[in-house]
Every structure is written in structure tokens, then in C-alpha cells.
């Protein structure tokens, strides 16, 4: 009877050993997967940092372009005012010339 109990305990220990081996294999696999995910995450973090730096550069460039556009808009408005003033002078001078030509016709 003692021998049967010892054999049964041995069999139970062998089964439990196989289960522990299987669990150890799974833990090793999962440890590898976690390590691989950690490397992938580190790569993605580095890529994201690069994209963030590029975005910061583009933001600065866009700000410079916006400032230049504002300057050009102001210059264009100033030129528009000057052209309007020139146009008024031309219209006034044209009216004077037409008036003089009419006067010469009537005088002749």
C-alpha cells in the first residue's frame, strides 16, 4: 500500500513537473514578446520624437511665412493707395487736357 502511495505521488509529481515545464516555456515566450514590444515601442518613441522635431521646424517656418505674408499684404495695400492717388491725378489731368482741347476748338 505504501508503495502504491509513493508511486501515485511520483506520478503526480511527474505530471506537475510537465505542467511547470509547459508554463516555464510559455513564460519564456511571453518574456520574449514583451521584450520585442519594448524594442518596438522604443523605436516608435524615437520616430515620434523625430516627427515632433520636424513639426516644430515646420511650425517655425510657417510662422516666418505668415509674417512675410503680413508684410507683403501691408506693402500691397500701400501700393494700392499710391496707385489710387496716381489714378486720381491722371483722371484730374485728363479732365484738364480735355477741357483745354475743347477750349481750343471753341477758340479756333
C-alpha positions as CSV (number, residue, x, y, z in Angstrom):
1,X,0.0,0.0,0.0
2,X,2.9,2.3,0.8
3,X,4.5,1.5,-2.5
4,X,1.2,2.4,-4.3
5,X,1.0,5.7,-2.5
6,X,4.6,6.5,-3.3
7,X,4.0,5.6,-7.0
8,X,0.9,7.8,-7.1
9,X,2.9,10.7,-5.6
10,X,5.6,10.1,-8.1
11,X,3.1,10.1,-11.0
12,X,1.5,13.3,-9.6
13,X,5.0,15.0,-9.3
14,X,5.8,14.0,-12.9
15,X,2.5,15.4,-14.2
16,X,3.1,18.6,-12.2
17,X,6.7,18.8,-13.5
18,X,5.4,18.6,-17.1
19,X,2.8,21.3,-16.4
20,X,5.6,23.5,-14.8
21,X,7.8,22.9,-17.8
22,X,5.0,24.0,-20.2
23,X,4.3,27.1,-18.0
24,X,8.0,27.9,-18.0
25,X,8.1,27.6,-21.8
26,X,5.1,30.0,-22.0
27,X,6.6,32.5,-19.6
28,X,9.9,32.4,-21.6
29,X,7.9,33.0,-24.8
30,X,5.9,35.9,-23.3
31,X,9.1,37.4,-21.8
32,X,10.5,37.5,-25.4
33,X,7.2,39.0,-26.7
34,X,7.3,41.7,-24.0
35,X,11.0,42.5,-24.8
36,X,10.2,42.7,-28.5
37,X,7.3,45.0,-27.8
38,X,9.6,47.1,-25.7
39,X,12.0,47.5,-28.6
40,X,9.2,48.4,-31.0
41,X,7.9,50.9,-28.5
42,X,11.4,52.5,-28.2
43,X,11.6,52.7,-32.0
44,X,8.2,54.3,-32.2
45,X,9.1,56.7,-29.5
46,X,12.2,57.7,-31.4
47,X,10.3,58.1,-34.6
48,X,7.7,60.2,-32.8
49,X,10.4,62.4,-31.4
50,X,11.7,62.9,-34.9
51,X,8.3,63.8,-36.2
52,X,7.8,66.2,-33.3
53,X,11.1,68.0,-34.2
54,X,10.1,68.2,-37.8
55,X,6.7,69.6,-36.9
56,X,8.4,72.2,-34.7
57,X,10.6,73.2,-37.6
58,X,7.6,73.4,-40.0
59,X,5.7,75.5,-37.4
60,X,8.6,77.9,-37.2
61,X,8.8,78.1,-41.0
62,X,5.0,78.7,-41.2
63,X,5.3,81.5,-38.7
64,X,8.0,83.1,-40.7
65,X,5.9,82.8,-43.9
66,X,2.9,84.2,-42.1
67,X,5.0,87.2,-41.0
68,X,6.3,87.7,-44.6
69,X,2.7,87.4,-45.9
70,X,1.6,90.1,-43.5
71,X,4.4,92.4,-44.6
72,X,3.5,91.8,-48.3
73,X,-0.1,92.4,-47.6
74,X,0.7,95.8,-46.0
75,X,3.0,96.7,-48.9
76,X,0.3,95.7,-51.4
77,X,-2.2,97.9,-49.6
78,X,0.2,100.8,-49.6
79,X,0.9,100.3,-53.3
80,X,-2.9,100.2,-53.9
81,X,-3.3,103.5,-52.1
82,X,-0.5,105.1,-54.2
83,X,-2.0,103.7,-57.4
84,X,-5.4,105.2,-56.4
85,X,-3.7,108.5,-55.8
86,X,-1.9,108.4,-59.2
87,X,-5.2,107.3,-60.9
88,X,-6.9,110.4,-59.4
89,X,-4.1,112.7,-60.6
90,X,-4.3,111.1,-64.1
91,X,-8.1,111.5,-64.2
92,X,-7.8,115.1,-63.0
93,X,-5.1,115.9,-65.5
94,X,-7.1,114.1,-68.3
95,X,-10.1,116.3,-67.4
96,X,-7.9,119.4,-67.7
97,X,-6.5,118.3,-71.0
98,X,-10.0,117.6,-72.4
99,X,-11.1,121.0,-71.1
100,X,-8.2,122.7,-72.8
101,X,-8.8,120.9,-76.1
102,X,-12.4,121.9,-76.0
103,X,-11.5,125.5,-75.3
104,X,-9.0,125.5,-78.2
105,X,-11.7,124.2,-80.5
106,X,-14.1,126.9,-79.5
107,X,-11.4,129.5,-79.8
108,X,-10.4,128.4,-83.2
